[in-house]
Amino acid sequence: QVQVVQSGGGLVQAGGSLRLSCVASGSGFRINAMEWYRQAPGNQRELVAKLTSGGMITYADSVKGRFTISGDNAKKTVYLQMNSLKPEDTAVYYCAADWMTGVPEVGRAWGQGTQVTVSS
């Protein structure tokens, strides 16, 4: 079973920075991609950034130039550096790991979520 644990987040003033961390654990699987999503009250969960095992990176238009995703596929970790934060970035942020076993079996595991609040 794949487990995802994330850390970071908190309260910051507009223009500030925060860093989120995420690690996937378990045995017998490899990571195809790791992503960061966010969900603000009343909104659907949206993709913020994605990092594939091949190194391809995708960002939501709303965070391009401000957020940076990075990670270590061997360590099954991913980070999200968030700079120049805006009040509209306020949301619960979720880490997701797209995994695959040798069977093959594929799935997605979610982190527990962490609150990011940006004050104006």
N, C-alpha and C positions, 0 to 999 in steps of 0.2 A: 504494500500500500504506500502510495506517495503522499507525503505530508509537506505542506508549505507553511513556513513561519516567516512573518515579516516584522520589521521593526522600524522605528523612526516616526516622523510626523510630529504633530503638535500645533502650537499657536505661534504665528509670526506676523509681523506687520507687513503691509504692502511694500514690495520692493526687496523684501528679505529672501532668505534661502533656507531650504530644508533638504535633507537627504533621506531617502527611504532605502531599506535593505530587505532582501528576501533570499531565503535558502530553501531548496527542496531536498528532502531526505527520504530514505527508503532503500530498497535493494532491488537489483535486477531490472533496472529501467535506465533509459537514457532520455535526455531532454531534446525535444525538437525545437522548442521555442519557449521563451518566458516573456510575459507581458505585464504591464501595469494598466489597470482600469481604474476608473473613478465613478462615483455615483453621488450626485448632489440631491438634496431633498426634493422630491417631486419629479426628478429626472430619471431617465433610463441610464443603466450602466454603460459607460462609453470607454473605448480603447484610448489610452493616452500614449503608450509607446510599446513597441514590440522588438525583441531581439531574437533572431533565429540562431540555431546552432551553426549555421553557415556564416553568421556575421551580418546578415541583412538587418537593417534597422528601419522602423517605420514610426512616424510621429503623427499625432493629431495636428491639424493645422493650427489649432488654438495654442499649442505649446511649442511649436517649432521656434528654434532660436533661444528658447528659455530653459527647456528641460533637456537633460541628457541621460540616456539609458546606457548602461554598461554592464558587463558581467563576465563571469568565468564559467564556461560550459562544463569544464572538468569538475569544478567545485559546485556546480549546480546553484550558482548564486547570481543575482541580478540586483542592480542598484538604479535608483532614479534620483539624479541631482536636479533639484528644482530651484532655479534662480529667477529673479525679477518677478516674484509671486504677486498675483493679483487677487482681489477679493473673490472674483469669479472662479478661482482655482479651489475654493473651499469645497470639500467633498470628503467622503470616505474613499480611501484609495485601497485597491485590492491587487495583490500579486497573483498571477496565474502561471502554472507550469504545464505545458503540453508535453506529455510523456509518451513513451512507447517501450514495450517490452519485446523480447525476442519471439513471442508466440506466433504472430505479433498481435498485440493488443494496444490500443491507444486510448488516451483519456486526458482529462484536464483536472488538475487539482488547484484549489483556491486557498489563498491565505485567509487569515481571520479578519482582515481589514484594519485600517488605521485612519484616524481622523486627522485631516489637515485643515486648519482654520487660518484664513488670512484676513486680518483686520485692516480696515481702511484708515 
